[in-house]
Amino acid sequence: MKIDRRVMQRTPLLLVTLASALALVPPAGAQSWPQRPIRMIVPQGAGASNDTLSRVLAVKLGEVLGQQIVVDNRPGAGGLIGLEIAARAVPDGYTILGTATATQVIAPQLQKKLSFDPFKDLTPVSLFGVTQNVVVVHPSLPAKSAKELIALLKASPGKYNMASAGAGSQSHLAGVQFMLASGTDAVHVPYKGGGASVAATVSNEAQFTITPLAATLTFIRSGQLRALGTAGVKRSAQLPDSPTLGESALPGFQSTGWVGVLVPRGTPRPITERLHAAIVQVMKQLDTQEQMVRAGADPVWSTPEEFAKLIREEWDRFKLAITAAKLAIE
């Protein structure tokens, strides 16, 4: 039997070409994902800022992926219950986590022992919102700017009350960061939740608080609270006339929150890549951006690597505040 040498010479090239083509085809599981509704665990209760923002994303994400995203609220232990459920979930793409700063980088540091590793057991996919903190004071306080508030606090250390959503809360640690950066001192008064701390400032039970902007906008607009500055890198779209603390009083100062999506470790990469692409597509939609702004967040997106880097940086930044606040580790 004669063998055509021209065919033999072409065979390796054909095999390489075929292999290259197959490499571009995603696994069958990723191609067909999702085939059923996806559970989004939110480690806060209904109505919390993270819950509101996650629901905006869930609806839009469901439209892009063609399957409903069902929000599953799992509050408790500062959000650690929800984190553990997500970390222990089957990594098949049908459980995702809508998390926030306080849950991901603060609560785990207030526990001596965790049954999971927040870095190793959960894989970042993308940010989808940044929530700015704002310094607000009772209108009777003779401070019209962040500089004037700092001068007031320096002149009378320990005289004024600073409200927070509770010991170890994001608003508490934002206040600690502010006082460390400004070299000031105030009496920390913890309340049960952000709503209560804002109400205490409105009633002048506390003279100021540093808290997420969304919780204070109504009171700022009604004149019941005075905004002295936001704590983001740039001015808030909701308070464009209010300077950042960095530009008005404390160069380089930043204290923001964020919301993002993570998945259980081991979730197939083609699925996480498709999920990431869908999140980016959603966040680029004008109506999504408008809804996020109304809910109190600046719409953003990121690469998984950028999100992972942010989590590590935030962990270290809040660790300093936790140490300075001398918080008990349970």
LINQUI-V174208 format. One record per pair of residues at least 6 apart in sequence whose ideal C-beta (glycine too) atoms are under 7 Angstrom apart, sorted by the first residue. I is the first residue (numbers start at 1). GAP is how many residues later the second one is. If there is no record, write none. Layout:
i & gap
I & GAP
I & GAP
This chain:
i & gap
26 & 244
27 & 243
29 & 239
30 & 238
30 & 240
30 & 241
30 & 244
33 & 60
33 & 238
33 & 241
34 & 31
34 & 33
34 & 59
34 & 60
36 & 31
36 & 58
37 & 30
37 & 31
37 & 33
38 & 29
38 & 31
38 & 56
38 & 58
39 & 31
39 & 33
39 & 55
39 & 56
40 & 14
40 & 18
40 & 29
40 & 30
40 & 31
40 & 32
40 & 56
40 & 58
41 & 31
41 & 33
41 & 41
41 & 44
41 & 45
41 & 54
41 & 56
42 & 8
42 & 9
42 & 12
42 & 29
42 & 30
42 & 31
42 & 40
42 & 56
43 & 31
43 & 32
43 & 36
43 & 38
43 & 39
43 & 40
43 & 56
43 & 60
44 & 6
44 & 7
44 & 29
44 & 31
44 & 35
45 & 6
45 & 28
45 & 30
46 & 27
49 & 82
49 & 163
49 & 165
49 & 247
50 & 48
50 & 50
50 & 209
51 & 22
52 & 243
53 & 76
53 & 206
53 & 239
53 & 242
53 & 244
54 & 17
54 & 44
54 & 205
55 & 16
56 & 232
56 & 235
56 & 236
56 & 239
57 & 41
57 & 71
57 & 225
58 & 11
58 & 13
60 & 222
60 & 225
60 & 228
61 & 8
61 & 217
61 & 218
61 & 221
62 & 6
62 & 7
64 & 214
64 & 217
64 & 218
65 & 213
74 & 7
74 & 8
74 & 11
75 & 7
78 & 25
78 & 29
78 & 32
79 & 23
79 & 24
79 & 28
80 & 27
80 & 28
80 & 31
83 & 20
83 & 35
84 & 31
84 & 32
86 & 9
86 & 11
86 & 36
86 & 178
87 & 29
87 & 34
87 & 35
87 & 177
88 & 28
89 & 6
89 & 175
91 & 172
91 & 173
91 & 174
91 & 175
91 & 176
93 & 174
93 & 175
93 & 178
95 & 169
96 & 165
96 & 167
96 & 179
97 & 25
97 & 164
97 & 165
97 & 166
98 & 161
98 & 163
99 & 161
99 & 163
100 & 157
100 & 158
100 & 159
101 & 69
101 & 156
101 & 157
101 & 213
102 & 67
102 & 68
104 & 14
104 & 207
105 & 206
105 & 209
105 & 210
105 & 213
106 & 62
106 & 64
106 & 67
106 & 212
108 & 6
108 & 10
109 & 209
109 & 210
109 & 213
110 & 58
110 & 217
110 & 219
110 & 220
111 & 218
111 & 219
112 & 217
112 & 218
120 & 145
121 & 144
122 & 140
122 & 142
122 & 143
123 & 139
123 & 140
123 & 142
123 & 144
123 & 149
124 & 136
124 & 138
124 & 180
124 & 183
124 & 184
124 & 187
125 & 136
125 & 137
125 & 138
125 & 147
125 & 150
125 & 151
125 & 154
125 & 179
126 & 134
126 & 135
126 & 150
126 & 153
126 & 154
126 & 175
126 & 176
126 & 178
126 & 181
127 & 131
127 & 133
127 & 173
127 & 174
127 & 175
127 & 180
128 & 131
128 & 132
128 & 133
128 & 151
128 & 155
128 & 172
128 & 173
129 & 129
129 & 130
129 & 163
129 & 168
129 & 169
129 & 170
129 & 171
130 & 102
130 & 126
130 & 128
130 & 167
130 & 168
130 & 170
131 & 81
131 & 82
131 & 83
131 & 125
131 & 126
131 & 127
131 & 165
131 & 166
132 & 81
132 & 98
132 & 99
132 & 100
132 & 104
132 & 124
133 & 41
133 & 77
133 & 78
133 & 79
133 & 80
133 & 98
133 & 122
133 & 123
133 & 124
134 & 77
134 & 79
134 & 82
134 & 93
134 & 96
134 & 97
135 & 11
135 & 14
135 & 73
135 & 75
135 & 93
135 & 94
135 & 110
136 & 65
136 & 72
136 & 73
136 & 80
136 & 84
136 & 89
136 & 90
136 & 91
137 & 6
137 & 12
137 & 70
137 & 71
137 & 89
137 & 91
138 & 63
138 & 66
138 & 69
139 & 84
139 & 87
140 & 64
141 & 66
141 & 67
142 & 10
143 & 6
143 & 9
143 & 85
145 & 83
145 & 103
146 & 82
146 & 83
146 & 99
146 & 102
146 & 103
147 & 101
147 & 102
149 & 59
149 & 79
150 & 32
150 & 34
150 & 99
153 & 7
153 & 31
153 & 32
153 & 33
154 & 29
154 & 30
157 & 28
158 & 27
158 & 29
160 & 26
160 & 27
160 & 47
160 & 48
161 & 25
161 & 26
161 & 28
161 & 45
161 & 46
162 & 13
162 & 24
162 & 25
162 & 26
162 & 27
162 & 44
162 & 46
162 & 47
163 & 26
163 & 28
163 & 34
163 & 37
163 & 38
163 & 43
163 & 46
164 & 7
164 & 8
164 & 11
164 & 24
164 & 26
164 & 27
164 & 33
164 & 45
165 & 6
165 & 7
165 & 26
165 & 28
165 & 29
165 & 32
165 & 46
166 & 6
166 & 24
166 & 25
166 & 26
166 & 27
167 & 23
167 & 160
168 & 159
170 & 87
171 & 23
171 & 26
171 & 38
171 & 39
171 & 40
172 & 16
172 & 18
172 & 153
173 & 145
173 & 148
173 & 149
173 & 152
174 & 36
174 & 57
174 & 81
175 & 13
175 & 35
176 & 145
176 & 148
176 & 149
177 & 78
177 & 144
178 & 32
178 & 77
179 & 6
179 & 7
180 & 144
181 & 69
181 & 72
182 & 68
189 & 17
191 & 6
191 & 9
194 & 17
194 & 18
194 & 21
195 & 20
197 & 12
197 & 14
198 & 11
198 & 13
198 & 17
198 & 18
198 & 21
200 & 6
201 & 7
201 & 8
201 & 24
202 & 17
202 & 22
202 & 23
210 & 45
212 & 45
212 & 84
213 & 17
213 & 23
213 & 25
213 & 26
213 & 83
214 & 81
214 & 82
216 & 9
217 & 21
219 & 6
220 & 7
227 & 12
227 & 15
229 & 13
229 & 14
229 & 15
229 & 16
229 & 19
229 & 20
230 & 6
230 & 9
230 & 12
230 & 14
231 & 13
231 & 14
231 & 22
231 & 23
231 & 24
231 & 25
232 & 12
232 & 22
232 & 24
233 & 21
234 & 10
235 & 7
235 & 8
235 & 9
236 & 6
237 & 56
237 & 61
238 & 55
245 & 8
246 & 6
246 & 7
246 & 8
259 & 38
260 & 47
261 & 18
263 & 9
276 & 28
279 & 22
280 & 21
282 & 6
283 & 16
283 & 17
283 & 18
288 & 11
289 & 10
292 & 7
293 & 6
